[in-house]
Amino acid sequence: MSLHTTLLQAPEISEKLAGRDYTLLELFFKSCFEVAIVASLFAMILFMVALLSEKRNWTRRTAQVLLGVSGFAVMAYLGWRWYEFHVPPLISTFEVTIFFAGCLALLYLTLEYFYDMEMLGFPFALAVLGVLLGSTLLERAAKPDIMPALQNNFWLTIHVSICFVGYAAFAVAYVTSLLYLASRGGVSRSVSAFFVALTFIAPLFVIGFSLWDGLGGRFKALSDKIVDFLVFAGGDRGGINPAAIRDVLVLSSILLTTYVVSLFLLIFDDNLGVSERLSRVRSLNRISYKSVLAGFVFLGIGIITGSIWAEIAWGAYWSWDPKEVWALIAWMVYLAYLHLRLKRGWNDARLSWIIVGGFAAVMFTFFGVNFLLSGLHSYM
Amino acid sequence: MFKRIYNFASSITLFAVLLGALILACAFGTIHEEQREANEAVYHTWWFVTLLVLFTVNLAACTFKRLRVSKKLPGFLAVHAGVLLVCVGGFISAAASVSGRVQVFEGKTVNSFSLDEPCEFCAGTGFTLAVNEATGERGEARCPECGGDGRKKLSLGFELTLEDFQIEHYPPRLGVLKFETNREGMPNKMEIVEFWRVDRGETVESKSLPINMEVIEIYSGNNPAKYRNALEVTLSGATRTLETRPGMKHDLPGGVVLKILERFRDLKRRDAPQAHLPASNPALRIKIESPAGEEERWLFPYRPDLESMHNRKTIHPGIKTEYMFNEEIDRGMLVKISGEGSTRKALLTPGRSHYPLSGGYSVVCYDQGGRAGIKAFKSHVSAVAPDGETSDVVIRVNHPLVFKGWKVYQSGYDSRFGAWSLLQVRRDPGVTFVYFGYALLFMGLVYVSFFYPSLVKRRKE
């Protein structure tokens, strides 16, 4: 590398460095992201204490307040980014990820108002914390120089925020559906433990491999060795595609880790009896249904606004871009759920599996399309 | 018989099967890397369209069959009719929309555009056989129908003139670069340790070095620098900027003549010019002739030490010369760097030049290269219809021109010279249906979720 490569690569230089001094208030808002992480961590701990102890009331209340603080802190931090960079803070993957976490926390508070969420605080706090921690692996630098197509603050703000409120509602439905499945015991319990673990481990692995140089580099070196070994053992260089082997390795390591973690979850559950206590919570399915309905409405409006914006910016309201298509797929899966509910023979367990599948489509729309597929939305 | 067909067409089972098939087909489409491939493999195929038609028919039948007068009806009807209208609008778009592109040069007028289909006259080749009437020779000639681009042409029905085309870049940043070398003197680490998003006239102070920098001018496409590699001469209180092509002669007041003798992009590598590398030591040799005598000066914009070493004896102390090296006139900034015992002006160009300071630091100006650094591209167009209606607007991304049933979008541009603009032209009668469908769907969804809470009640087992 020489000087000119650096000069020419200047666009790659991250702008993490602050170019100016901040006032105390600005520093406060700037650190709200860390506040959110700490608050959700303590909320999770207190929810856990509340699950285990007899005197639940004040710990639960405090935990709820802390989770609320976490949600509002995320929004305050995003507000600060808007003020600082003069661009709506819904552009980079990091920004939308933490917006998602904030929505999840605030949605939990809303649901708490309507339903008895006694057992559900802990998984929600865990989810918020998990998403926030996962987002720290993402590139935090702002991208104030946004491309011409995105320079439409009105549609950008409306389209992205509505979509992500929808995603958060689907996440709620996913969590409650898994809990419902777990409460049924037997095979459903172990499979839902597997999905709970997968929810956390898959994004961490994907983000870690693709963005974190240390882990990604080490993994690449290891997989190179394995590929070399396989090629050597196979003796035929033509037949093996190193990229495919690497994908298989990533996938299998994700599945293996998930399996191990889910075994631990089951052991915990045996000792704590969480799933047994869950079977006494009556509102799980109702929360699932309401969340799906809310998510369905929001994602539907999100797709509509996106389509109108596309017509304004790209000249076509629908261009079968992978992100569009996957959002539509997720919407159609929930559409199937809403209609199959009305049909005989579809019990709550089967419907819960549809919700789990729908959320997989949502996650693929959110992460998978950005990291794995190319298209008009690939700037994220 | 009819009843059986109707029952089948309006069944939820058929709906679920079709939905499942659509989901699988859509997912299959996204594994194709190119959008065109995906369209050819799935979205524009007869079977996918058939699937969509069947879905629409099923949806219509289901909706019709389940119409009941109740409080649910408005929401139910709006949602289902909305989706139906969107589907119908989609079919209309697919069948009747017209879309194409037109390349317009600045100052030129067009009245037709190229469709995304091949020209029928020359079968998409752009050439036809022609006979030269003077010589009787047969040869290839540009197709008179499409003008050589092989695309079918369609008249706009009005005249579109590109009055002006502009590309706007994001302003470059000013930064301090730390440059470390290893024991062999090879560079091994570089990073921007400080940066500023600056405006004209702003002064910033560095934290890593005892210097401050005043931004005198920022150059962009709208405000380019006057010259590449300018020479600033201060003589009896007045400063002027001169061009520095070797061999040039500038007459200055007081009988002073300034001659440009030699100019080096990089004095160190003068025998092997490497245009792709940033110049580390540009230089200029000038000659000053006046009634007081003749004098030669070496000017080193990046090396004040070399300059004072070479020009120790001057017979023209009143004439101050400053050579400002830059290679691009469209992007960059003119910065006054004060500190480390001198005050110098530096013309910095993104990615091309840097101003070296002590301790491996240098001042650089950088921006997001290529497309990423582009803030906007704007086509100022005027449209004139035969009936006298006119429109004079600036088209840019997110701001199309709507005129006489056509929509004209900013699509591409000449990235090298900014001389032409590529516009997308579109007429789509399906949009009205789709948007009306969206409106119905939106209202229905809101009605269902907020104004009809009993729908949310636990379903009957």
Interface residues (C-beta under 8 A of the other chain):
Chain A: M1 S2 L3 H4 T6 L7 L8 A10 P11 I13 E15 L17 G19 P144 D145 M147 P148 A149 Q151 N152 N285 R286 Y289 K290 L293 A294 F296 V297 G300 I301 I304 S307 I308 E311 I312 A313 W314 G315 A316 Y317 W318 S319 W320 D321 P322 V325 W326 L328 I329 M332 V333 L335 A336 H339 L340 R341 L342 K343 V369 L373 S374 G375
Chain B: I12 T13 F15 A16 L19 G20 L22 I23 C26 A27 G29 T30 I31 E33 Q35 A38 N39 Y43 G90 S93 S99 Y170 G175 L177 F179 P187 N188 M190 E191 I192 V193 E194 F195 W196 R197 H276 L277 P278 S280 P350 G351 R352 H354 V364 Y366 D367 Q368 G369 R371 A372 G373 I374 K375 A376 F377 R396 V397 N398 P400 K407 Y409 Q410 S411 Q424 R426 D428 V431 V434 Y435 Y438 L441 F442 L445 V446 V448 S449 V456 R458 R459
